[in-house]
């Protein structure tokens, strides 16, 4: 790390911070929209929420493509078990 400013964030750290912020933002907007009495304001919150979800997905996809947010493919047997479990509850 010689020659680098130790106070500088790496690209990975910046994206991790951005993703964390987006998760907080979308969670808050979801709560506000769900508890909003004014339909016009609720609609505005939902429009903003949609935009924020797109931004969050872009950040996630960027991190994932760089290997900074690895995901594992779902096991088909586990998917069937979960599907059956929740189908039985409906």
JOKANOR-V222584 format. One record per backbone hydrogen bond with DSSP energy under -0.5 kcal/mol. NH is the residue of the N-H (numbers start at 0). CO is the residue of the C=O. Records with the same first field share a line. If there is no record, write none. Layout:
NH->CO ; CO
//
This chain:
3->0
5->3
7->4
13->9
14->10
15->11
16->12
17->13
18->14
19->15
20->16
21->17
22->18
23->19
24->20
25->21
26->22
27->23
28->24
29->25
30->26
31->27
32->28
33->29
34->30
35->32
38->36
41->37
42->38
43->39
44->40
45->41
46->42
47->43
48->44
49->45
50->46
51->47
52->48
53->49
54->50
55->51
56->52
57->53
58->54
59->55
60->56
61->57
62->58
63->59
64->60
65->61
66->63
67->62
68->62
78->74
79->75
80->76
81->77
82->78
83->79
84->80
85->81
86->82
87->83
88->84
89->85 ; 86
//
